Amino acid sequence: MGVHAGRFTAQAEGDFVVFLIGMRFNKPWKVHKWWPVATAMPRMLRVIDQHPELGCLGYHQWIGRTTILVQYWRSFEDLDHFARDSDLPHLEPWRRFNRAVRSSGDVGIWHETFKVRAGEYEAVYGNMPAFGLAAATDHVPVGQVAHSAAARIGATEADEPVVQPY
């Protein structure tokens, strides 16, 4: 990933969904409890990489005691379909998790889902590789969309250039 000098933003067509999901190793020494949960995600990511028609636009993952995976989806319906379709790799690991560790407290899982309406988001990347929403959609110079955060998020129609800290 090469660094793009200057200020860039994301330009997404239409509405989209941001899905945050993660796991926490509450008892790291109980590998037999968290290992099946941890190893289920790479298979899911391979499937969404191989099948863009499922609707996942892109993702980024960080791993630590509490993991986080940020995904961008075309729609909530696409995300929900991926989660519930028995032919896709999410439903069965979810069922196994519920049977094995849901009430033990040995491993925690979490997720948050946000529906974002077209034009009601703001993103800026200064001297960064294409990242986040811009890597999942279109990575464009700030001035191509709007110069201010307020204009990019739709809070104002005024688009006067502003001095940014970077």
C-alpha positions in Angstrom: 0.0 0.0 0.0 1.6 3.2 -1.1 1.2 6.4 0.8 -0.9 9.1 -0.9 0.6 12.5 -0.1 -2.1 15.1 0.7 -5.6 15.0 1.9 -8.1 12.4 0.6 -11.6 11.4 1.5 -14.0 8.5 0.7 -16.7 8.8 -1.9 -19.4 6.1 -1.6 -22.3 5.7 -3.9 -25.6 5.5 -2.1 -26.3 4.2 1.4 -24.0 1.6 3.1 -23.5 -0.2 6.4 -20.6 -0.2 8.8 -20.3 -3.4 10.8 -17.9 -3.6 13.7 -17.3 -7.1 15.2 -14.8 -8.5 17.6 -13.8 -11.0 20.2 -12.2 -10.7 23.6 -10.0 -13.3 25.2 -11.4 -13.1 28.8 -9.4 -16.2 29.9 -6.5 -16.4 27.4 -5.2 -19.6 28.9 -8.4 -21.4 27.9 -7.3 -21.8 24.3 -9.7 -24.7 23.7 -12.6 -22.3 24.3 -11.5 -19.3 22.2 -9.5 -21.1 19.4 -12.7 -22.2 17.5 -14.1 -18.7 17.6 -10.8 -17.1 16.5 -10.3 -19.5 13.6 -13.8 -19.2 12.2 -13.3 -15.6 11.0 -10.5 -16.2 8.4 -12.8 -18.6 6.5 -15.6 -16.0 6.5 -13.2 -13.4 5.2 -12.0 -15.7 2.4 -15.6 -16.2 1.3 -16.4 -12.5 1.2 -13.2 -11.8 -0.6 -14.0 -14.5 -3.2 -17.6 -13.4 -3.6 -18.0 -9.7 -3.8 -21.6 -10.3 -5.0 -22.4 -11.0 -1.3 -22.1 -7.3 -0.7 -19.1 -6.7 1.5 -17.2 -3.7 0.1 -14.1 -4.1 2.2 -12.7 -4.6 5.7 -9.8 -4.0 8.1 -8.9 -6.2 11.1 -6.8 -5.6 14.3 -5.8 -8.4 16.7 -5.1 -8.0 20.4 -6.7 -9.2 23.6 -9.8 -7.5 22.2 -10.0 -7.9 18.4 -11.9 -5.7 16.0 -12.9 -6.2 12.4 -14.4 -3.2 10.6 -16.5 -4.1 7.6 -18.3 -2.0 5.0 -21.4 -3.5 3.4 -23.6 -2.4 0.5 -26.7 -2.9 2.6 -28.0 -4.3 5.9 -29.9 -6.9 3.9 -26.6 -8.2 2.4 -25.0 -8.3 5.9 -28.0 -10.1 7.4 -28.1 -12.6 4.5 -24.5 -13.4 5.1 -25.1 -13.9 8.8 -28.2 -16.1 8.4 -27.7 -18.2 5.2 -26.9 -21.8 6.2 -24.8 -22.2 3.0 -22.4 -19.4 4.1 -19.7 -19.8 6.7 -21.2 -17.7 9.6 -24.3 -19.4 10.9 -22.7 -22.7 12.0 -19.7 -21.1 13.9 -22.3 -18.8 15.6 -24.3 -21.8 16.7 -21.2 -23.6 17.9 -20.1 -20.5 19.9 -23.5 -20.4 21.5 -23.4 -24.0 22.5 -19.8 -23.9 23.7 -18.9 -20.7 25.4 -21.8 -18.2 25.4 -22.5 -18.5 29.1 -19.0 -19.5 30.3 -17.5 -16.0 30.0 -14.2 -17.5 28.8 -14.4 -15.6 25.5 -16.5 -12.6 24.6 -17.8 -11.4 21.3 -19.4 -8.1 20.3 -20.7 -6.3 17.3 -22.2 -3.0 16.3 -24.0 -2.2 13.1 -24.6 1.3 11.6 -26.7 2.2 8.6 -25.2 5.2 6.8 -27.3 7.3 4.5 -25.8 8.6 1.3 -23.9 11.8 1.9 -24.2 11.6 5.7 -20.6 10.5 6.5 -17.3 12.2 6.7 -13.8 10.7 6.2 -10.4 12.3 5.8 -7.0 10.6 5.3 -3.9 12.7 5.5 -0.7 11.2 4.0 -2.1 7.7 4.3 -2.5 4.7 2.1 -6.0 4.0 0.9 -7.7 3.0 4.1 -11.0 2.3 5.8 -14.1 3.5 3.9 -11.9 5.0 1.1 -10.3 1.6 0.5 -13.7 0.0 0.4 -15.2 2.6 -1.9 -13.5 5.4 -3.9 -10.4 7.2 -2.6 -10.5 10.7 -3.9 -8.8 14.1 -3.2 -10.7 16.1 -0.5 -11.4 19.0 -2.9 -13.2 16.7 -5.3 -15.9 16.1 -2.8 -15.8 19.1 -0.4 -13.2 21.0 1.5 -14.7 21.0 5.0 -15.8 18.2 7.3 -19.2 19.9 7.7 -19.8 20.0 3.9 -18.6 16.4 3.5 -21.0 15.1 6.1 -23.9 17.2 4.8 -24.2 19.5 7.8 -23.8 22.6 5.7 -24.0 23.5 2.0 -21.2 26.1 2.4 -18.0 24.7 1.1 -15.3 27.2 2.0 -11.7 25.9 2.1 -10.6 25.6 5.7 -7.1 25.2 7.2 -6.6 21.7 8.4 -4.0 20.6 11.0 -2.3 18.3 8.6 
